Amino acid sequence: MITCLYFAWVRERIGCDEESLSPPSEVGNLHQFLDWLSRKSAAHAHALSDPTILRFAINQDYATMDSPIKKGDEVAIFPPVTGG
C-alpha cells in the first residue's frame, strides 16, 4: 500500500485528506503514480489535471516526476506554499 496525503484545494477537490492505495506493479515512479491516480475518479482527474502547478513529497522529501515510488511509501500532494 501507498499512503497518499492531500492538502489545501487538492484535498477539497478529491474529497478526503488521505487514502491507502495499491497501484499496479508497473507503477515505479511519481509520474506513473499520478497518471494511475488521475484515472481513479473524476475528482482525482480534476485535482491532478495540471501537475505542473502542484508540489510532491515522498516520505517527507520533495520529489520530482522521476522519483521512485514503492509499496510502503507516503506521497504528499499539495499546491505551492505562498506567503504574505
Helices and strands as residue ranges (DSSP letters): E 2-6, H 8-14, E 18-21, H 30-38, H 42-47, G 51-53, E 55-58, E 61-62, E 74-78
